[in-house]
Protein backbone atom coordinates (compact mmCIF):
# COMPACT_ATOMS: atom_id res chain seq x y z
CA UNK A 1 0.00 0.00 0.00
CA UNK A 2 1.46 3.36 -1.04
CA UNK A 3 0.13 5.88 1.42
CA UNK A 4 1.46 9.38 0.99
CA UNK A 5 1.14 12.26 3.39
CA UNK A 6 0.85 15.86 2.25
CA UNK A 7 0.98 18.96 4.35
CA UNK A 8 -1.11 21.89 3.18
CA UNK A 9 -1.46 25.34 4.62
CA UNK A 10 -4.86 26.76 5.46
CA UNK A 11 -4.55 29.09 2.46
CA UNK A 12 -3.86 26.16 0.14
CA UNK A 13 -6.84 24.21 1.47
CA UNK A 14 -9.05 27.28 1.12
CA UNK A 15 -7.94 27.73 -2.49
CA UNK A 16 -8.66 24.09 -3.33
CA UNK A 17 -12.12 24.26 -1.76
CA UNK A 18 -12.90 27.50 -3.60
CA UNK A 19 -11.86 25.97 -6.91
CA UNK A 20 -14.06 22.93 -6.36
CA UNK A 21 -17.07 24.96 -5.23
CA UNK A 22 -16.86 27.58 -7.98
CA UNK A 23 -15.91 25.35 -10.90
CA UNK A 24 -18.26 25.52 -13.83
CA UNK A 25 -17.76 21.82 -14.60
CA UNK A 26 -19.64 20.79 -11.46
CA UNK A 27 -22.62 18.86 -12.76
CA UNK A 28 -24.80 17.28 -10.11
CA UNK A 29 -26.63 14.17 -11.15
CA UNK A 30 -29.85 14.86 -9.21
CA UNK A 31 -31.46 18.23 -9.84
CA UNK A 32 -34.70 19.99 -8.96
CA UNK A 33 -37.49 21.17 -11.23
CA UNK A 34 -36.14 24.71 -11.53
CA UNK A 35 -32.75 23.53 -12.75
CA UNK A 36 -34.20 20.95 -15.15
CA UNK A 37 -36.61 23.43 -16.71
CA UNK A 38 -33.68 25.81 -17.28
CA UNK A 39 -31.47 23.10 -18.79
CA UNK A 40 -34.21 21.83 -21.11
CA UNK A 41 -35.53 25.32 -21.83
CA UNK A 42 -39.10 24.35 -21.00
CA UNK A 43 -41.57 25.78 -18.51
CA UNK A 44 -42.26 24.18 -15.14
CA UNK A 45 -45.85 23.67 -16.30
CA UNK A 46 -44.62 21.65 -19.29
CA UNK A 47 -42.27 19.73 -17.04
CA UNK A 48 -45.20 18.88 -14.75
CA UNK A 49 -47.20 17.76 -17.77
CA UNK A 50 -44.37 15.48 -18.91
CA UNK A 51 -44.07 14.07 -15.41
CA UNK A 52 -47.82 13.37 -15.22
CA UNK A 53 -47.81 11.72 -18.67
CA UNK A 54 -44.80 9.58 -17.73
CA UNK A 55 -42.76 11.16 -20.52
CA UNK A 56 -39.91 12.15 -18.23
CA UNK A 57 -38.38 10.05 -15.43
CA UNK A 58 -38.39 11.51 -11.92
CA UNK A 59 -37.77 10.62 -8.30
CA UNK A 60 -40.29 11.51 -5.62
CA UNK A 61 -39.43 11.52 -1.94
CA UNK A 62 -42.42 12.65 0.06
CA UNK A 63 -43.56 15.78 -1.73
CA UNK A 64 -40.11 16.54 -3.13
CA UNK A 65 -39.53 15.82 -6.82
CA UNK A 66 -36.03 15.45 -8.25
CA UNK A 67 -34.66 14.41 -11.61
CA UNK A 68 -31.64 12.32 -12.58
CA UNK A 69 -30.37 14.60 -15.34
CA UNK A 70 -28.30 12.03 -17.30
CA UNK A 71 -31.26 9.63 -17.28
CA UNK A 72 -33.65 12.38 -18.43
CA UNK A 73 -31.33 13.21 -21.34
CA UNK A 74 -30.83 9.54 -22.22
CA UNK A 75 -34.58 8.83 -22.20
CA UNK A 76 -35.31 12.01 -24.13
CA UNK A 77 -32.80 11.12 -26.85
CA UNK A 78 -34.47 7.72 -27.37
CA UNK A 79 -37.68 9.40 -28.54
Secondary structure, DSSP 8 states (H G I E B T S, - for coil): ---------HHHHHHHHHHHHH-TT---SEE-HHHHHHHHT--HHHHHHHHHHT-S--EEETTEEEEEHHHHHHHHHH-
